[in-house]
Amino acid sequence: KMAAKYADEIIVLSRGVQKYFKETYNRDTNFIENGVNKPTIKESNIIKEKYGLEKDDYILYLARIVPEKRLDLLIDAFRNVKTNKKLVIAGGASHTNDFFDEIKGKARQDDKIIMTGFVQGEELEELFSNTYLYCLPSDVEGMPISLLEAMSYGKNCLVSDIDENVQVCGKYGTTFKKSNLDDLTNKLNSCLNGENRFDEKTISDYILDKYNWDNVVEKTEKLYKKWSE
């Protein structure tokens, strides 16, 4: 509310937030996306040694472990499908210890679920480089950086159908109905059976072109210059 009333300009990361500011405060905002860099593809060295992970033999969830990300839903869906692939959960808690404990309890019930904790650097790059499928089942997002990153690696993605996820994926991702366990289970099963898959180069080229840092910088610089002239 204070930003809507007093800020000279407001930058938002999604059309949904832009719509919220307009409908709630009648405040115009500037939609400027995040950007993503072209990554270096890594072989599975660290993750093979630490977790026994090989290329394409796991599904990756990489995000904070908080209720609105709906990791609980993904675990339930994963346990409903028949697969030899593992589910790798990479991320830490964020002031939600009860939920984190719930997730650890669910993970302990299945030896195909691996919790890595917070990851960064080369280990993170290897996880993105070698996953078969990236999943983001969130009920709420701003603009999911991890989804941008996964697609920059050319990875096929399964995400909830909230506007913020669909905005990023475009036609190069698979969506399921938000909070719907049956639909997530069905779509996950389809993805694991090789359906709805896109070429990795096509995914990478699309996301690197649409979310190019040069464009982000140009739009942001233009906005600042408007107030410095």
N, C-alpha and C positions, 0 to 999 in steps of 0.2 A: 504493500500500500504506500509506504514512504517512497519507494523507488518510482512508482507510478505518478506520484504527486510532485516530486522534487527533482528527479534526474533530468539532465538536459537531453540525454538520449538513453535508450535501453536497447541492449543487444540480447536477443533470445536465440536459442539453439534449435527450436522446433516450431513448426506451424501450430502445434497444439498450444504451446505456451503463448505464442503470439495471439491466438484466438482468445485465450483466457484473459490477457491484459486488455484486449479490446472490448470484450463482452462485460468484464467485471468492472473496469475502471475507465472505459472509453479512451484508452491510451494507445496511441500508435507506437509500434516498436520496430526495430530493425532485425530482420532475420538473417543471421550470418552463421553458417554451419561451422563445425569443427573441421579440421583437416587431418590428413593422415599421410605418412611417408611411405615410400616403397621399401619394403623390408628385405632383408637377406634371408633366404631359406636355409635352415639348418638341418643337419642330420640328427638322428636320435642317439646322442652320445650320453649326455648327463641324465636324461630321463630314462634311458635304457638301464644305466647303472643304478639309479636310485629307485626306480619304480617298475623296471622290467617292461617299459613301453616301447613298442615298435611303431613304425609308420602305419597309419590307417587302422590300428587295432584298438582305438579308443574314441569316445565322445568327450568333448571338452566343455565344461562350464567354467568360465573365468570371470568372476565378479565378486563384489562384496557378499558375504553370507548374511543377508538381512531378509526379513519377511516379504517385502514387496518384490524381491527378485524371484520368488516362488520356486526356489530350489527344492523345497519339499515336494512340489508337484512333479518336478522332473525326476526325482528319485522314485516316486511312486510309479510314474510312467515307465521308467527304465526297468523296474522290477516286474512290470507287466508284459514285457516283450522278451522273446527268446533270441538271444544273441550271445556270441562269444566275445564281443567287444566289451571293453571296460568303460566305466564312467569315471572321468577324472574331474575332481572338484578342486579348483585352484582359487584361493581367496581366503581372506580372514574375516573375523567378526567385526562389527562396527556398532558397539554399544547395544548389542542384542544377544547377550550371553545365553538367555533361556532358549532362544531360537537356535543358536549355534549348538547348544547341547542336544537339542532335538535332532538336528541334522547329523551330528556325530553318532547319536543312537541309531538312526536309520542306516547310516553308512556301515556300522559294525555288523549289521544283519546280512550283508552281502559282500563276499570277498572280491567281487568284481568292481567294487566302488573304492576309489583311491582318493584320499584327501591329502593334498600337498601342503596346505597352508598358503601363506602369501608367497608369491614367486615374482622374480624380476630378472633382468639381464638375460644371459644366454639360456638359462633354463626356461624362461618365459618364451623366448624366441623358438626354442625347440618344441615346446608344447603347441604353439600356434602352427609351426611348420609341418607337424606330423599328424595332426588330428584328422580323423575321417569326417567329423561333423562337429560344428560349434553350435551350442544351444544356449538361448537366452529366453527363459520363460516368464519374464517380468510382467507384473501388473502395471508398473509405473516406471517410466524412464524420462530423462531429459533429452540428451542425445548420447546413446551408448558408445563410448569410445572403444570398448572391447569388441563390439560388433564391427565397427569400422576397421579395427586392426585385424580381426579374423578374416574379413573379406579382402583386405589388402594382401593377405597371404594366399588369396584365391580359394578360401575354404567355403564349402557349402554350409549353409546356416539354417537352423530351425528356430524360429522365434515366435513369440506371441504376436497377435495381430493388432497390437496397439499402434497408433499413428506414428509414434517416434521410431519404432522398429521398421515398419513398412516403408517409412520415408527413407531410411538408410538402404534397405535391401532392394527396393524397387521390385523388378520382376525376377531378380536373381537370388531369391531365397524362398524357403518354404515357411508358411505361417500356420498357426493353429489358433483356435478360439481362446482368447484370454481366460485363464482360470479353469478351463475345461479339460479334466483329466482324460476323458475318453477320446477327445479329439487329439490331444497331445500324444496319447498312446498310439493311436492309429497313424498319425503323421510320423512319429518316431519310427514305428515299424516299417513304414513305407521308405523312409530315408535309409534305414539300415539294410533294406532290400535293394538298394540302388536306384530307387525311383526318384524322379524330380531332381536329378543331379545336373549341375551346370559345369562347363569346362572351367578349370582353375584360372587359366589366362583371361578368359572372358570376364570372370568375376573380378579379378584383380584390376584389369584395365578399366572396367566400369567404375569401380570405387575410387581409384586413384585419379581418374579424370573428374568425377563429380565432386569429390572432396579434396581438391588440390589446394595445398597450403598457399600457393601464390595468389589464388583467387580470394582466399580468406583474408590474407594480408592486404590485398588491394581494396577490398570492401571496407575493412576496418580502418585503414589509413584514410580513405576518402571521408569516412564519418568523422574522424578526429579533425581533419583539415577543415571541415565545414565550420567547426567552432573556433578555429585558430586564425581564420581570415578576418 
